[in-house]
Amino acid sequence: MSLSMFAISVPPLVRSLTQLRSILEKATDFAETKRFDPSVLVNARLYPDMYPLKRQVQIASDVSKGAVSRLAGQEPPKFDDVENSFAELIERVDKTLAHINSFTAEQIDGSEATTILLPLHDRTLTFTGLTYVTHFVLPNVYFHVTTTYAILRHNGLEIGKKDYLGEFG
């Protein structure tokens, strides 16, 4: 059985971001129903040294769009980190999903041994395509989507595991 890099990257990213979008919509409705400023949630953190919700969403977006771009041998698009509302965060997720969905399996499959260079703050990480997806991309996206979920749940949004995982079948 051959490994499809598209199958192990694109569908899980699309699923995670789609559920993230749904959770952000529920948070918007929650703030409206409870009549409080939604920016309270957009800027909420689990702990003072952690990023706020808006940054969690931005990072999930950046890692996702960067992954498919790099696997296809393209430069990832740059999105400025200017979102300060749920509507803006949802728009960013939508742009990210549109970018991810613009790739075909033919563009990504066969990239498991491709060298991926990932510039970070003060260094550049080097991965093979497969290691990049399995050890960096998916764990990071899951972490930041989960943290967004946890921030909202901690602040009273009634969401559960099904909201994070989505429907099956």
N, C-alpha and C positions, 0 to 999 in steps of 0.2 A: 504494500500500500504506500502510495506516495503522499507526501505532506503538502498540503496547499497552504501557502503563506497567506493567501487571501482569506481562506476559511478560518484560520486561527487568529486573524487580526480584524478584518473589517466587520464581520457580523457581531463579535463581542463588543467592539467599540460602538457600533451603531446601537446595539441594545442598551448599553450602559448610558450613552448620551440621551437616548430616547426616554429612558426612565428618569434620568436627571431632569430633563425638560418637564416631564409630567410632575415631578416633585416640586419644581420651581413654580409651576402653574398652581399647584395646590397651596403653596406658601403664599402666593399672591392673593388667592381667594380667602385664605385664613386671615391675613392682615386686614383685608377689606371687611370681612364678617365681624372680626373682633374690634374693628375701628381703631387700629394703631398704625403708626407710620411704618411702612414696610422696610424702610432703611434700617430699622432696628435689627431686623433679621438679616438683611443683606450684609450688614457690618458685624454680625454676631460671630463670636469665637467660642470654641470649647474651653480654651485656656488662654491666658494673656499672651503667651509666647507662640501661639499658633496663628496661622493666617485666618482672616475672616472668610465668611461664606463666599463672598464675591471672588476672592482670590482662589479659593478651592475650585470654583467653576472655571475660572480662567486657565488654571493649570491643567485641569482635565481636558479642556478644549485644546490647549497648546500641545500637550503630549499626543492627543489623538490625531490632530491634523498633521503634526510633525511625523508621526509614525507612517501613515500611508504615503505621504510625500517622499520621505526618505527611502522607503522600501521600493518605491517606483522610480527612484533615481532623480527626484525633483527637489527643488528648494521649497520648504514649507512657506505658506503665505504668512505674513505678519499681521496679527490683529493687535491693535493698541489696547492696552488694559485700562479702558475708560468707563467700564460699566459700573453704574451706581444704583441701578434699579432692577427689579425682577424682569421687567420688560426688556431691558438692555441685555441682561444675562440670557434670557430665552432667545433673543435675536442672535447672540453669539453662538449659542448651542445650535441654532438652526443653520447658521453659516458654516459651522464646523461639520454638521451632518451633511450639508450639501457638498462640501469639499470632499469628504470621505466617500460619499456615494457617487462622486464623479469618476472614481477609479474602477477599472475592470480587473478581473482575476488575471488576465494576460499581462497587465502592467506590474502586478505584485508577485505572482507565482514565480518561483525560481530564485527568489531573493534570499533564501535561507543562509547562503554562504557569503552574500554580499557584505563588504565592509561598510559599516555604518559609523560615521563620526558624529558624535553628539557634543557640540560645544556647550559647556556649562560655565558658570561664573568665572572660575579661575583655571579651568582645565578643559580638556576635551576627552571624552570617554570613547573608547573604541569597542564595537560589538560586531558580531556576525548578525545578519538579519534575524535569524531564529532566536538568538540570545537576546537581542534587542527587544523583540516582541514579548518573549516569555519571561525575561528577568527584569525588564525595565518598563516597557509600555503598559502592559496589562496590569501589573501590580500598582503602578502609579495611578492609572486611571481609576482602578477600583478603590484605591486609598482615598483619592480626592472626592469621588462620588459618594463613598461611604461617609466621609467626614462632613460633606454637605448634608447628607441625610441625618447624621447624628446631631449636627447643629440645629437643624429644624425640629427634629424630634425632641431634643432637649428643651427647646423653646415652646413646646406645646402643640406642634403640628401633629395631628393624629394620622400617622402613616405607619405602615408595617412592612414586613419582609416582602410581601407581594408588590408593594410600591417600588421597592429597590430592584427586585428580580424581574418583575413583569409577569405576563401570562405565559404559560407553557401549553403546547399542544396545538 
